[in-house]
C-alpha cells in the first residue's frame, strides 16, 4: 500500500490522460442521472454501473501513470480487477431494472455477483486470473493468468445477456415509439461491447484499443436515454453522438500522431522546452478546431441560421427571378439549406385549376417524362381534394403530428394523412393570395433528425406571406411574357394595339405591386395589434380572475364582501370575453367564426349583463327596468355571443343616456321567425316561406340623446361614431355596434333600431330558438377497471406530451386489479381533463407523475406535475368549462368535453368519492382523487 501512495512511483504519461478524463465524465453522468430521480431503481442501477466503469477507467489511468512494475501490479490486482469484474453484471442489472424484469431474473443476477466475487478473491490471493503486469508502448498492462479465459468468458456472457434483454424487449414491445428507442439502445450496446478488445493486451497483443472511447460513448447514450427518455427522439441522440465522435476523432488522431512523433525527442529536450512545445501545440489545435468545427456542424446539419436574415435575403433575391419555375426552385433550395429538410415539393395550381402539380415535372429529359407519364399521381394532386379545401380555409402551417388536434381537419383526417404520406411530408405550408390557394409546399423530415421547432414554424409562416405576394407577381410576370409572345405573332397592323395593351398590363402590374405592399403592411400591423392586445390584456385579466377565485376559495368571507368579489369575478370574465370577441372580429370578416351552442336561461344572461353595468347605472342614477315575458325561459344559442350582444346594447344605452334617465330591457317570444326575417330584409311577406320556428325578440330602450336620421346609416359601420355633442365626451372605438350586428347575423338573426335626435333610441334584435331533446338524468353505472382506464388515458396523451417535451410516468401500486362502479364516459372525461391540464401546465422537460394505489376503503389516483404559472393555485384555473377556441387556443382533442370543478366534485360525490388539490414542495401541484371499492 505504501508503494501505491508514494508519489515518486508515478510519472506523467499522456496515454493515461484519456482514461482519466473518461472516468471523470462517466462518474459525472452517473451522479447526474441519480440526482434526477434518486429513488428510481433504473437511475440507481445506472449509477452503480457507471461507478464500476468509472473506477475501472480511473485505476487503469493509475497503472499507466506508474513508473515501476511493483506499483502497477498492486493497482491491477487489488484496485482495477474488482470494478472490471462487476461491469457487465452491473450492466445486466441495469437492463433488467429498465425493462422491469429484476424479479424474473433475480437468481441469475445473484449468481453473476457471486461468480465474479469468486473471481475477485482468486485474483487477490492467486495468479490464476491476473498473473502480473508487463510493459507496453503506452505503459504497464495486466498479464493474463492460467484461468483468465474463464473470467473473460463470464464477462462476455453477461455482456451478451444485456444485449439479449434489449433484443427480446425490442421483439415483444408493441408501442412504436418505445420499440424505436429500444432498437437504437441496442445499437449503442453493440457499440459499447467493442470495449472487450481491451483484453487483447492481457495476452501480449500490443494494440492500443482506445477502449475508453466506446465505453464513454455507450455510457453517454444510456444517460441520454434515461434523462431524456421521453423528451427527445433517440435517433437524434445517435446523430449527436456521431457528430461528437467525429469531433473526438479529429482531436485525438492528430494528438496521437504528434505524441508518437515527439516521443523520441522527449529524452533529448528539457522539461521547459517540452512545456513550450505543448503550449504552442495547444494554440495550434485551438486555431485548428475553430476552423474545422463550423464544417463539422454543417456536415451534421447542426448550424443555426438567422431566420430573419434568411427571409430578408429571400425577398431580395426573389426580385431578380423570372417566372414561377425559378421561384419554385429557389424556394425549395432556401428551405432545404436553412432547415436541412428533405423531400421538398412545391405544388402549384395549373392553368385549368384542376390539379396542383409539382415543379419537378418541368424541363426534364424524355426518359424522365416517360416515367412521369407512367406515375402521374406521384407529382400531382386534384384541386378538389378535401384536405386542400380545408387547408385553404385554415391558412396556417400544418404539422403532420398535429393533425389529430386541429378541429378544422377532423372530418378530413384520412385525406390529410394520405396527403402527408404521399409526399413523405412532416409539414405542409399553404400559400394563399386574396383567399385563393396558389401553391402548397410539402416538407419532409430534417436530415439531422431533429424535430421542427417553433422558430422553424415561425420562419415558414413569414416565408409563405412573402411568397404569396412574390408568387402572384411571378405568375403575373409569366402571363405577361406569354401574352407578349402571342402578340409578337400578330400582324404589324396591330402593333400599336399590342403596345397599348402591354403598357396597360405593366401599369396594372405596378399598381398591383403597390397594393400588395400596402396589404402586407396592413396585415402586419393588424397581426401586431391583435397579438399585443391578446397578451397585454389577457394576462392582467387572468390575474384578476384568478385572485378573485382565490379569495372565494379562502372562506370566512361575509356575504357583502363575497358579493363584491363575485362582481369582480363576473366583470373580469366578461371583459375577457369581450377581448376574445374583438380578436374574433377578423374571423367574422374571413368567414371562419365558430359557434358553441348550448341551452341557457335568458334571465341569467340579463342578470350578468346588468351586474357588469350596475356601477355605471348607479353612478348616473338611471332607472332600469327588465321585462321578460313569462313564455321566455331558456334558449339554445351561443351563450357567449348572446351575452356580448346584450352587453353591447346595454352599455351603449347607459353611455348615451343623461343622468336620472331610464333604460328598459324587454324580451318576448315571436311565433313566425321566417315571416319576420322576410319583413326586415325588405322582401314580400306574403311570398316568403312561412316557418313555424319560434324566435326571441329582445329590445333595449333608452331615454338618451338619440340619433339623427342623417346618421342612421353610420350606426352599424365599423370604427365610425355619431358626431353628437354628448358623444364627443365619451371615448370609444366605434366597433361595438358593428360587432354586435355581425354577431346577430352570424347567429341567424336580425338587428334594427328606431331613434330620433333628443328622443332616445330603441335597439331590437331577434334570434331563432332551437329546440333540443331533454338531457338524460340517469347515469349508466358499470364496473370499471381503474388501472386499465387510467393507463389508456395516459397512453392517449403520450404523443401530445412529447410535443411539449413533457414526460408522463404512470405507476400502479398494490392490487393489480382495481374495480370501481361509475359512469364510464363521465369518469373517463374527468381523468382526461385532469391529465390534460397536468400536461398543459407543466414546464418543458419536466415529469407528470400519475400514481394509482390502494387504501383500506378504496383507491387513490394522484397526479403530480410542475406548475408553469406562478400564481396558479385555484381549482377553476385547472378545470376549465369555457371553450378554448373562444380564447384563441386550440382545443386539446375533439373526442371529449372538459368537466368543471363543481361538476367533478358532484359526480364523484354521487359515487361516494372526492377530489382535492394541493401544493407539494416548490413548484409542484398535486391533484388527489378517491373512489371507493366496488
Secondary structure, DSSP 8 states (H G I E B T S, - for coil): -HHHH-GGGB---HHHHHHHHHHHHHHHHHHHHHHH-TT-HHHHHHHHHHHHHHHHHHHHHHHHHB-SHHHHHHHIIIIIHHHHHHHHHHHHHHHHHHTT-TTTTHHHHHHHHHHHHHHHHHHHH-SSSEEEEEEETTEEEEEE-TTHHHHHHHHHHHHHHHHHHHHHHHHH---HHHHHHHHHHHHHHHHHGGGGGGGGGGGT------HHHHHHHHHHHHHHHHHTTTTS-HHHHHHHHHHHHHHHHHHHHHHHHHHHHHHTTTTTS-HHHHHHHHHHHHHHHHHHHHHHHHHHHHHTT-----HHHHHHHHHHHHTT--SHHHHHHHHHHHHHHHH-B-S-EEEEE-TTSSEEEEGGGSS--HHHHHHHHHTGGGTEEETT-HHHHHHHHH-S-EEGGGGGG-GGGSTTHHHHHHHHHHTT-SEEEEEEETTEEEEEEEE--BTT-----HHHHHHHHHHHHHHHHHHHHHHHHHHHHHHHHHHHTS-GGGHHHHHHHHHHHHHHHHHHHHHHHHHHHHHHHHHHHHHHHHHHHHHHHHHHHHHHHHHHHH----HHHHHHHHHHHHHHHHHHHHHHHHHTHHHHHHT-----EEEEEHHHHHHHHHHHHHHHHHHTT-EEEEEE-TT--EEEEEHHHHHHHHHHHHHHHHHTS-TT-EEEEEEEEES-HHHHHHHHTT--TTTS------EEEEEEEE-S----GGGGGGTTSTT-----TTGGGS---S-HHHHHHHHHHHTT-EEEEEE-TTS-EEEEEEEE---------S--EEEEEHHHHHHHHHHHHHHHHHHTTEEEEEEE-S-S--EEEEEHHHHHHHHHHHHHHHHHHS-TTEEEEEEEEE-SSEEEEEEEEE-SSTT--SHHHHS--S-TGGGT---S-TT-----HHHHHHHHHHTT-EEEEEE-STTEEEEEEEEE--
